[in-house]
């Protein structure tokens, strides 16, 4: 079964991508041996316990968060505010695929899509999971918004970590939002237990 996922961020633009949910004839992921270097993950209950230390001196507080759970995936959507009033929208999406190969195909498909839009694709992110890359955008349809997304594959797991920052004072520096999004992705990945 192939599903199209559209992630719409309030006030932050839209990100589209194709994500594949692979499994047996019933759509259920099945246990597959992974190479020793690749971890294997199983589904875990959804929660929105964000590691706010990833945001460093932005020191945000959570205004709203909601977890959603589906078979073999979960999503966390949260709205945060910094002390100086900057609005942050965070979206974490985790897919547990049937195998390392399935996860690798999912990430390759997303990377190919992002690379077809050079203004969105940023660069590979080293030392995060088995492979990771980032995407960046700036929009101004409801005021300045800066968005950074990290796509991570670790074994049979695919994680999207998206941070959208909106201010009245202009755009957030790309290096600054990238650093915080990568830190959030790393903290989220570290909190997911392996099988």
N, C-alpha and C positions, 0 to 999 in steps of 0.2 A: 504494500500500500504506500502511496506517495502522498504526502500532505504538503500544502503550501502554507507557510506561516507568515503572517504579516505582523510586524511589531510596530505599533503606532505609539509614539511617545507624546504625551500631552504637551503641546506647545513646542515640540522638538523635531517634527518631521517624521518621515516614515522610512523604515528599513524593510526590504523584502528579500526573501531568500527561499530556496527550496530545501527542505529537510526530509530525509527519508527515514521511515520507521520500518525496520526490517525484522522479520521473524519467521515462524513457521506458518502453515496455512491458516492458522487462527489469528495471526498477527501478534503472537506472543514471542518475545525474545527467548532464545534457547541458549543454554550454556555452551560455550565454545572455548576450547583451550586457547589461551593467548600465549604468545611468545613470553619467555621468562621476564624480559625487560619491560613488558607492558602490563600495567595493572588491570584488573577486571573489577567492574562496579556493578552493583545491583541497585534496584530502586530503593529509595529511602523516603520517609515521610517528608512532605513539603513543609518548609518553614521559611520565615523571613527574618531570621536572626542575622542581620547584616553585621559584618565586622567593621565598625565605624572607624577603627584605627587606620584603616586603609586610606581614609580621606585626610589624614595628617592634620595640619593646622586649619583646615576648613572647619573641623570640629562640628559637624552637622548634628541636628536632632531629627529623629524620625517623626514626621507629621502624620503619615498614613502608610500602611503596608498591607498587602494582601497576597497570601500564597494561593496558588492554584495547582491542582494535581490532576494528571491524567495517567493512563497506563504508560509506564516506562518514561515518564518525563515529569518535570515540575517547573514552575515558573514563580518568580517573586517580583512583584511590582511594588515600588516604594517611592514616596515623595518625602524629601528631606529639605531642611532649611539650614543655612549656615548662620552664624551670629550676625554677619553683616547683611543678611536678607537674601543671599543668592539661593535660588530654587534649584534643587537637584532632583532629577527623576532617574531612578535606578531600575533596571530590568535585568534579572538573572534568569536564564533559561537553561535547563539541564536536560539532555536526552541520553537515555541509557540504550545503546544499540545492541544488536545481537552479537556483534563481534568487533574486533579491532579493525578488520577490513571495512566493515559497514561504516564505522565512525570515520575512518580515513576517507572513504568516498564522500561522506556528508561534508566534511571539511574541505575537501578538494573542490566539490561543487560550489560551495559558498565562496571559496577563495577565487575560483575562476570568475564567478559573477562579480565579485568586488573588484578584481583586477580589470574587468572590462569597463569599469568606471574609474579612470585614474585619479579623479578628484576625490574619490572615497577611499580607495586602498591606500594604507599608510606603509606598513612594513611588517616583516616577520618579527615576532616577539621571542627573543631567545630565553632559554632556561625556564620555560613554563610548560608543564605537561610534556606530552610526546611531540607536539607541534602547536604553534600558536601564531596568529597574525592580528594586526589591528586595522581598523578603518576609522576615518575621521570626517566630520562634516561641520559646516557652519551654515546656519539658516537665519533669516531675519523676517519671517512672516508674522510673528507676534512679539517682536523684540529680539535682540541678539541671543542666539542659542549656539552652544558648542557641544558637539556629541562625539564621544569616542566609544568604539565597540571593540572588544577583544574576543576572538573566537579561539577556543582552546580545545585540543583533543588530548585526552589522557586515556590510553587503552581504549576501551569500548565506550567511553563517556565523551560527550560533546557539550561544552559550556559556552554560552554567550553571556558576556558581561557588558552591559551598556550603561553609560553614565551620560546624561544630558544636563548641561548647566545653563541656566538662564539668568541673565542679569540685565539691569538697566544701564550698566556702565560699559557695555561693549562685550567683545568675545573673550572667553577664557583662553589663556595661552595653551597651545596644543601640547607642549611638553608637560605642562602642569596637569591637565586633565588625563593625558595618557598615563602618567606615573600613577595617578590615583586609581584609574580603571584597571591597570595591570595589577596593582596591589590588591584590589577588591577581588579580581579573578583568582589570584594566587591564594588568598585567604579562603575564598569559597571552595576552591578545589581541595585545599588541605582539610576542610571540614567534612568532606564526603568520604565515608568509609569505603574501603575496598572489600571485595567479597572474600 
